[in-house]
Amino acid sequence: MGNLPFSHLPVLLDETLALWPQQEGWYLDCTVGGGGHAAAWLTRCPQARLLAIDRDDEALTAARQRLAEFGDRVEFWHGNFADFEPGDRRFWGIMADLGVSSPQLDRPERGFSFQQDGPLDMRMDRSQPLTAADLVNTWDETDLANLIYRYGEERYSRAIARRLVGHRPFADTQTLAQNIAAAVPPAYRRGRLHPATRTFQALRLAVNQELESLTRWLHRVADWLQPGGTVAAISFHSLEDRLVKHTLRDHPHLTVLTKKPLMASPDEQKSNPRARSAKLRGPVAKLRSHRFSPEPSPISR
Ligand SMILES: C[S@@+](CC[C@H](N)C(=O)[O-])C[C@H]1O[C@@H](n2cnc3c(N)ncnc32)[C@H](O)[C@@H]1O
């Protein structure tokens, strides 16, 4: 883990927790990270118990330390939230604060950022074999271009893919970023966003199968709720936000409580730049009327 403290400022903290009913029983934080939202909830609702999930072992270690003071009110589960099985347990509040944490971005050895040099890794769960280097160094040009276009919404996807295929193999983040910059027109290089931003987003989403996991989670999560419980999701880019908005809006057992997404206040945006793109969404949803069987059979769905 290096010597850096695991420091992540939770975004939209009060706005998210205000959506959960204060009940005695279980709550589910699907992306516990450093435990910021989780600690605040356990303090605010003394009768609550919380199950904390993360697919990053480093995050889970940090969360265990941070939440130790709450003793057996907290349980942990390491894995992808899309694969979680609740058994008979049902939750009053469920949240997902999507994407990567500040420590994941800030630690060069994790390979998420082009701001510092590191291995081309980008895995949230380091027990999975596939890394960003595998994608960049083995996919054919058309597949890479399509990936960068679809997951990065990058208009120079074809030029970037051509350049990468012509200059690989790549092993580190900065050489990759420099080659992406060299593939785009000079005016684009001088734009507000670093020219590698969108390609890095695309690679990260693909390595971690983030949109596929989110889709599966959105389709399953209503079955994990207590009747009257709420789900909240915080997204950080339009691909996530669209998925959350449409899937929960169309869900037969959920009522969306907020039509417009909640955004961070100007003060929060000033003190935490990550909060600028955060949207707390219509995934803010509530069970309409739901008859629970502990594990609904495929036939009754
Ligand atoms: C933005 S951080 C969460 C920060 C947390 N709310 C806090 O207050 O410290 C997102 C976390 O979600 C985890 N994560 C992202 N996608 C996941 C998934 N599909 N399953 C489990 N964990 C995931 C990441 O590893 C990361 O630690």
The ligand as an SDF file (V2000), in Angstrom:
LIG
                    3D

 27 29  0  0  0  0  0  0  0  0999 V2000
  -15.4700    6.6390   -5.2730 C   0  0  0  0  0  0  0  0  0  0  0  0
  -14.8010    5.3310   -4.3560 S   0  0  0  0  0  0  0  0  0  0  0  0
  -15.8750    5.1860   -2.9730 C   0  0  0  0  0  0  0  0  0  0  0  0
  -15.5000    6.1030   -1.8340 C   0  0  0  0  0  0  0  0  0  0  0  0
  -16.3170    5.9050   -0.5720 C   0  0  0  0  0  0  0  0  0  0  0  0
  -17.7090    6.2370   -0.7650 N   0  0  0  0  0  0  0  0  0  0  0  0
  -15.7490    6.6990    0.5720 C   0  0  0  0  0  0  0  0  0  0  0  0
  -16.4770    7.5190    1.1500 O   0  0  0  0  0  0  0  0  0  0  0  0
  -14.5630    6.5340    0.9130 O   0  0  0  0  0  0  0  0  0  0  0  0
  -15.2920    3.9570   -5.3230 C   0  0  0  0  0  0  0  0  0  0  0  0
  -14.8680    2.6160   -4.7640 C   0  0  0  0  0  0  0  0  0  0  0  0
  -15.7030    1.6430   -5.3970 O   0  0  0  0  0  0  0  0  0  0  0  0
  -14.9750    0.5060   -5.7350 C   0  0  0  0  0  0  0  0  0  0  0  0
  -15.6840   -0.1240   -6.8400 N   0  0  0  0  0  0  0  0  0  0  0  0
  -15.9280    0.3900   -8.0700 C   0  0  0  0  0  0  0  0  0  0  0  0
  -16.6370   -0.4720   -8.8080 N   0  0  0  0  0  0  0  0  0  0  0  0
  -16.8880   -1.5550   -8.0210 C   0  0  0  0  0  0  0  0  0  0  0  0
  -17.5860   -2.7810   -8.2140 C   0  0  0  0  0  0  0  0  0  0  0  0
  -18.1630   -3.0880   -9.3800 N   0  0  0  0  0  0  0  0  0  0  0  0
  -17.6800   -3.6510   -7.1770 N   0  0  0  0  0  0  0  0  0  0  0  0
  -17.0880   -3.3510   -5.9860 C   0  0  0  0  0  0  0  0  0  0  0  0
  -16.3840   -2.2270   -5.7510 N   0  0  0  0  0  0  0  0  0  0  0  0
  -16.2890   -1.3270   -6.7560 C   0  0  0  0  0  0  0  0  0  0  0  0
  -13.5880    1.0400   -6.0740 C   0  0  0  0  0  0  0  0  0  0  0  0
  -12.6150    0.0470   -5.8850 O   0  0  0  0  0  0  0  0  0  0  0  0
  -13.4450    2.2090   -5.0880 C   0  0  0  0  0  0  0  0  0  0  0  0
  -12.7920    1.8010   -3.9090 O   0  0  0  0  0  0  0  0  0  0  0  0
  1  2  1  0
  2  3  1  0
  2 10  1  0
  3  4  1  0
  4  5  1  0
  5  6  1  0
  5  7  1  0
  7  8  2  0
  7  9  1  0
 10 11  1  0
 11 12  1  0
 11 26  1  0
 12 13  1  0
 13 14  1  0
 13 24  1  0
 14 15  1  0
 14 23  1  0
 15 16  2  0
 16 17  1  0
 17 18  1  0
 17 23  2  0
 18 19  1  0
 18 20  2  0
 20 21  1  0
 21 22  2  0
 22 23  1  0
 24 25  1  0
 24 26  1  0
 26 27  1  0
M  CHG  2   2   1   9  -1
M  END
$$$$
